[in-house]
Amino acid sequence: MRYGQPELLFNKIGMHDLMYRQEQSATGAPAGINDNVLLNTPTEDLVEELAEKYRLNVPVLDRSNAEADHSEGPVEVYDYFSRDYGGSDGRRTVQGSIVELTVPYTGDRGLFDVQPTTFDSGPPRAQIDGNNVIVRHSDRELKPEEANKALNGVLDDIERYLTWQRATAEPFNERIKVRLREAIEARKVKVLKDRNSVANLGFKLKGRADAPKTYVAPVVRKKIVPTIPKPAAQATFKPEPMLDDQTYSEILKIIENMTLVMERRAMRDFG
C-alpha cells in the first residue's frame, strides 16, 4: 500500500506545447546578442552555446545509487472486512512502516511535469526534491519482497514516460540547432547590411563605447594535432681551463713588479 506520494507526474503541460515555446525562445535569442559579439564569434560556437541552453534534457534515473530509508508513521489502509470501521469505504489510519527510496537523476527537473506525446491513463506519482526522485511505499508492516516490487514498479513507470519523452526530444534537439544556425546567420547578414547602409548615409558616424577599433573576422578554427618536440642536441661539455695556485701567485707577482717598474720610470722621466 502506498502512502505520501504527493505529486502526479507528467501531467501539467503537453510536449508539443513545450517544444513550440522552446523553439520560439531559441530562434529569438540571437536578436539579443551584442552586434560585435555576434560578428566576431564563429556561428557554430553560438549555435552550440544556445542549443545547450534550449535543448530538452530528458532526465535519467540513477537507480544504481538509490538509497532506502525506513520509518514508522501513520498509514492509510483499507479494511474491506470491516466497512463500518473508519468510514463507509473501509479506509482507516494505523501506525505502520514506511519505506522511502531516494533515486538521484540528471537532466531537467521541469520535464517531470511534461506529458509525452505517448502516454497512458495512469501516470506515476513521486516527489521531486532537487536532484532526487523520492518514491515511498507503506503498509502495516514491512514486507521486503512486496515493498521492492512496488518501489521498482513506480520507477519502471517513470522510466517508461521518460522513454516516451526521449523519442520526441532527441529529434527536437537536432532540429533546434538547424533553426538556431539559420537565425544566427540571418542576424549576421542583417547587422552587416545595416552597418553598410549607415556608412553610406554620408554623415560622420557617432562613436560607440562598445565598438572595437577594427573589425575582426570570425576565426576559422583548425584542428590542432599536438606534436612532441625532439630534444635539442646538447654539445659535449668542455671544462673551463683552470690555473693552479702556484702559477696564479707567480702571475700576480709579475704584475706587481711591472707596476713598480712603470712607476719608477714615470718618476724619472717627469721628475
Salt bridges, closest charged atoms under 4 A:
GLU7 OE1 - ARG109 NH2 3.32
GLU23 OE1 - ARG175 NE 3.72
GLU23 OE2 - ARG179 NH1 2.25
ASP35 OD1 - ARG187 NH2 2.41
GLU44 OE2 - ARG181 NE 2.69
ASP45 OD1 - ARG221 NH1 2.62
GLU48 OE2 - LYS177 NZ 3.90
GLU76 OE1 - ARG91 NH1 3.92
ASP79 OD2 - ARG92 NH2 3.30
ASP89 OD2 - ARG91 NE 2.70
GLU100 OE1 - ARG136 NE 2.76
ASP113 OD1 - LYS12 NZ 3.96
ASP113 OD2 - ARG109 NH1 3.48
ASP120 OD2 - ARG160 NH2 2.95
ASP156 OD1 - ARG63 NH1 2.84
ASP157 OD1 - ARG160 NH1 2.99
GLU159 OE1 - ARG63 NH1 2.97
GLU182 OE1 - ARG179 NE 3.79
ASP194 OD2 - LYS190 NZ 2.80
ASP210 OD1 - ARG208 NE 3.47
ASP269 OD1 - ARG268 NE 3.73
